[in-house]
Amino acid sequence: MRMSNHRKLGFTISYDFLPPNQTHDLLEILDNSSFTHIFVPEVWGFDAFLQCSRMASHTENLIFGTGIVNMYSRSPASMAQAAASIDEQTDGRFILGVGLSGPKVIQNWHGLDYYHGSSMQRTREYLEILHLIFSGNTVNYDSGSIFKLKNFKLRSFEAPVNVPVYLAAFGANNVQLAGELADGWLPIWTSFPELPSLKKNFEKGVQKSVTGNQKEKDIAPFIVTCASENPKAKYYGQKQLSFYIGGMGTYYARVAKQYGFTEEVDKIKQAWKVGDRELALKNVTDEMLDRLAAVGSPDKVLARYESLRKRGVKNPVVWLPVGCPPELALDTIATFQDS
């Protein structure tokens, strides 16, 4: 029961940031709203698949996706088993969102070598294997340098298993790979002005794709969003960006520098290093918010989302800042009602 004939709009939610009882109250609101998709992140707390399963049981209309789970801590086979199980349980209301994550999480939490094989090679092999497993045929994959599978196939499920696979990707080559081998692309932290050039890389990959044409491919960027006339909306947007730049390793800081925010990033990281979180967020400038987020009045936020749709984004995803108070969360949700 995949919804595909109306306008898509996503939302991120997790038990890691909101207690289950409050999450389920919010899901009831979202299930009867303009939102169509829920993406569930996985950090180092609740399991994303378990969250999707539990949340889906409280809803009737929403499609759930992992947003994202990493391609290191689960083998392609265990990932496929989990995805097929949730898909069967939800009657097709499931998307498998995968990505590389980063060395800080993979090495310091999962105890795995992030640099074992190239990231491009891991991603290609992983996606190729997922497609083979979901086909229902016996999997013999001996061409990989990281993974090799022999003489097994997915049992207990009606073949083929039609689980869309979305890839979180940023660099030009990885975005192209998303177009080639995935059913959708999850841009995380994409600068609004840079989106058209990144989309061209996605489209190059689509031209190579054997899984379908461009019309069947989805683009679902996660956008730090807080829509309210309350001036605190800006504050929580700054807080979210400063946390990712200053406290989440090197990836997000590097991305922000590639967008031209070198001085701002250095100030944020220095403030974070000495423990001054308030100074860190104050160094998130209005230009950074305008390019990397959608915060402020409802009219302003809706205009940002419409600009994305005009650039070919089919499924923009509202990513509320962590710690956003309930009143601002409800203001944001109300902003998108019937939008």
C-alpha positions, 0 to 999 in steps of 0.5 A: 500500500504505497502512496504515490499519487499525491504530494509527498512531505516527510517528517523526522521523529525518534524515541531518542528525542521524544518519549514514546507516549509523546511520540505516539500522540504526535504520530496521531496528529501527523497521520491525519495531516499533510505529512506522508512520510516519517523518517526515523534516525538511528544514533546510539540509542533506540534501534531504527527498525524497532522504532519503525515497527512500533510507530507504524502499528499506531498509524494507518497512512504514514510511510516509514523509513530509516533515516538513516541506518549505516552500512557497517554495523549490519551486513547487507543480508541482515539489513535486507531481513530487517527491511523485508520484515518491516515491509511485510508487517506494514503492508508496504509502508516502508523505505530502507534509508541507508548511508555511510555515517562517519568514522567517529560513530563507526569506529568509536561506537561500533568498533569497526574500521571505517576505512576498510575498502573505499566508501564508494566500493562499499556503497556500490556492493551494498546496494547491489547485494540488497537488490539481489536479495530483494529479487528473491533469487539465490544470491551468488555475489563473488565480484566484491572486494568487501562482501562475498555471498554464496548460495543463499536466498531470502526465505519466508517472503513473497518474491520480489520484496519491493522495498525502496532503498534510499541512499544518503549521499553528499559528494558528487560521485556518491550522489551519482551512485544514488541515482544509479543504484538507489530508488531515492536520494536522501540529501543531508545538509544540502545548501539550497543554492548548491542543490541544482548542481548536485541534482545534475549528478543524481540525474547522471546516475539515473541515466545509468540506472537499470532499476527504473527511470527518473520519474520513479526516483525520489529526492528527499532532503532533510531540512532543519526546520522550525516555523513559527513567529516565535523568535526562538525558532531561529535560536533552535535552528542555530543550536542544531547547526552548531551542534552538528558542526562543533560536536559531531566529528569532522564531516559536517564541519567539512561540508559547511566549509565547502559551502564557504563558511570557513570562518564561521566553522572555525569559530563554532568549533573553537567555542565548542572546544572550550565548552561555550555552547551559547557562543557556538550557536551565536556564530551560526550566521543568518546566511548559514541559516538561509542556505542550510535550514528553513527557520522563521515565520511560516510564510518564509518557511513555506516559501523555502519549501516551494523553492525546493519543489520547483528545483525537482525535490519531490519529498522534502523532509521536515527535520525539527531541531533537537530540543525544540519545545512542543509549542514550536513543533506544533507551530511547525506542523500546523504550518504545513497543513494543506500546504 
